[in-house]
Structures are given as C-alpha cells and as structure tokens.
Amino acid sequence: MKLCIEIIIALMLSYTIFAYIRTKIFLKKVSKQYKKQYKTNNKKIVIAIPVLREQKCICDTVKYFKEIAQDIPIILITTQKEINENKNKQKTTQDIINEKILGKYENVYCINFPGTKGYMADQINYMLEHLEEILNSKVDLKNTYLALYNADSRPNEKTFEEIKEKIEKGNKVIQQYSYCMKNYEKLSYILKGFAIYQSNFELKTGLINSYFDSRLLYTHVVGHGLIIELETLKKLGNFNTTFWCEDVYLGLQLKFNNIKITPILSLENIETPDNLKKLIKQNSVWFKTTSQFLKIYKDIQKRGQAHDKISGRIGTFNEFRCAINWLFFPIMLLVLVIGAILTKEYNLLLVILISYCIYISINTISTIKIINVLDNKRYNVDIKTIISVLLATSISNIGPIYSIVVNKKEKYKTER
C-alpha cells in the first residue's frame, strides 16, 4: 500500500511540473502572436445561435454579436418544442425575437425548427438544410464557415478578426475555447472553485493541447465557439443527433478523419451554473456522452468514416482516459487518504495532502495566468481561491456519479 501511494504521489507531482512548464512555454510562444493585427479575407462566415427558452438573454446576445461581428449574418434557430412546452402561455423566445430583434437589425435571420422533440444538433441541421432559403442566396460550401454559439455566449471582441486569419490559412475546423467566470462574483464559494476547475480543463486539454498539435494529446471541440467549413461538415454528415453531446462525437470524427482542430487565442467567457444542482445535471450530460466513447467509435466505423484508424483509436483511448480520470480521481484521492490513515503512515498522509495542494495551486495559478494574459483580465489567486478549487476538485465526480446512478433518458438543458 505504501509503495502504491508513493507511486501515485510521484505521478501527481511529475504531471504538475510538466503542466506548469508547458503553460510557461505556451504563454511565451503566444505573447507576440496575440498582439498582431489580423487580416481579412473573402470567405464568408455565418453565425448560428440555437435557442430554447432564452427570453432573458437573447436580446443582449444579438446586440453584442452585432457589435463585434459587424456585417456577418446571424441566424437564430428557435424550436417548436418551446411553444409546445409553454403551458402558461408566457412570452416565448420566438415572441421576443419577432418583437424586439428582427425589425431592429440587418443581417439577422430566424428559422423555427418544426420538431417538438430533438436537441440543439437537430435545430442546427435543420437550419443547414434551409440555409440558402434563409439567406436568399446561393451558398458556396467550400468558402462558407459556420460559427456556432450559445444564447449566452460572449466571445472576445477580437474573435472574428482572428477567425478570419485562421480561415485565410486554410484551416477547416477552428475552435474558440472558454473559461467559466462570467458570473464568478455572484457564485457561492464552492461554485467559484468549480468555475476555475472547469476553466482549467478547457484551457489545458482544449486550448493548449490543440495549440501544440500532437496526435497523442487529448483534444476536443466544443459546441459554442466552434467554427467549421460547411463542406467539411457536410462530408461528416452534419451534426450527429444520436448522442446527447454532438461536439464529443464530432471530436472523434475529426480524429478518424485526421482533421486538425485549430485554436484561436481569443477566449470566450461563459457562465458557471449558479447552484450545485444545476452543475451536477450539466456535468452528468457531458459525462454521459464521454462515457459512450466505445459506442461512438463503433458508430463512426459503421458509417464508413474511420479513414485514419490509428488517430481514431488514439482519440477513443483519450476519451476513455478522460472519463476514467473524471470519475475516479476524487475516489483515488480519498482512498489514498484513508489508506494512509489505516496503515498509520501519518508522514505519508502529510505528503499526500501537500502534493494535492501543490497540484491544485499550480493548476489554479496557471489557469488564471492564461485568462489574464489572453483576455486582459486581472483575476487574483489567494489562499481562499485555492481552497475553493481544492474542495471543488475533491467532489468533481458528483456529476458523473449522478449520471451513472440516475441514468436519465432525457437530456437536461442548462437553466439560465
């Protein structure tokens, strides 16, 4: 038992040092690149925002996107599901869009998905099928990119300048990654820890891994902040509607087709759920699809899209590793502590706790540093902040456990 504990401690500290050094290298490399001016290009971008019960935020969101995206078309995708579920006859998102948005802005369109079931992917696919009707013009799939965002998205004001530069270089899939601190000051103590915990995951495994572009690293795309060439998306069969999280499925498709995920350095600041119950349900949805990595692997093969099997298998293994780490890291930590206590290895117990504190402290400091540099923020890290992340990480598997125990059949939509 003692040897096992010592090995795990050594691995944790080694990974902490590796992550710290890699973050330093990343920040050094991007510091000059991030300050440059980006060129424009002739390729078109279409912004799509699927909405469901977004009455509170949709007006502010459209206003914000019009300010930073200028003349880029914005398509709002409503769904008949919202109307059917509106038992109290309150104003729907459709009502708000018709009354306060469509007559106010140019280049803003709306299409209603007629289905009373289905999820975001169904709405987007329906919009893609009717894109030429919506824009009232021919669409060149090879020269048109879809930029997908949520109804509460607030990408950095430089976002579309940088997207255009990446498109100009011929990248087919571009991803804007997020940190989760838009409502940070309003969150409870433990949820502030979760906000940094989730931000660390997005920036470490999303932004930095994609930036260094190794086929061995775990990389992923996210539904909001995803920019993809329409011809590439069509070849992949548009968005998958079988699994809850279409972005997890797409991430493995990209691996199987050896399509690179190109990150942009402009970040998006998103909200963390404002109570623990919402966060648990949100995380359970994400884990549900992540844990179905083998089903996704078989489904992609069945569809005849497994062109680069080596990269695909590496991607599938990394998805498996992600699910295992998410579910078992807090359990492993608890087992180590209990094991040291039962064997009366109190010195080892102290080493475990110190190692865990170092691991969390370095990750927290690195995450906040990246946010401050790339998004020009001034977040501070103090002992109170680190303790909140320590606590959040120690129970970070409550969403996965909820997913396994409850095994919901309907996808939960995060409330705003």
Secondary structure, 3 states (H helix, E strand, C coil): CHHHHHHHHHHHHHHHHHHHHHHHHHHHHHHHHHCCCCCCCCCEEEEEEECCCCCCCHHHHHHHHHHHHCCCCEEEEEEHHHHHHCCCCCCCHHHHHHHHCCCCCCCEEEEEECCCCCCHHHHHHHHHHCHHHHHCCCCCHHHEEEEECCCCCCECCCHHHHHHHHHHCCCCEEECCEECCCCHHHCCHHHHHHHHHHHHHHHHHHHHHHHHCCCCCCCCCCCCCEEEEHHHHHHCCCCCCCCCCHHHHHHHHHHHCCCCEEECCCCEECCCCCCHHHHHHHHHHHHHHHCCHHHHHHHHHHCCCCCCHHHHHHHHHHHHHHHHHHHHHHHHHHHHHHHHHHCCCHHHHHHHHHHHHHHHHHHHHHHHHHHHHHCCCCCCCCHHHHHHHHHHHHCCCHHHHHHHHHCCCCCCCCCC
